[in-house]
């Protein structure tokens, strides 16, 4: 979980509380502010999730790339040993 997701979650919770307080007090402005903050939190959270997915995909690709290089080096070494005259 990255900082965008944490900040998004906090904004969602705070916005929800503001919106609810506005509903209880019939304060339309507070309701609107709460809704805006909730949406902002949802967007931040979605952005954080997207960043996490990209980060995980990059890590997975890096592991596959490193493994492929290691296998190629091992195969190359084995082939060069097979070609040496006895």
Buried (B, 14 or more C-beta within 10 A) or exposed (E): EEEBBEBBBBBBEBBBEBBEBBEEEEBEEBBEBBBBBBEBBBBBBEBBBEBBEEEEEEEEEEEEEEEEEEEEEEEEEEEEEEEEEE
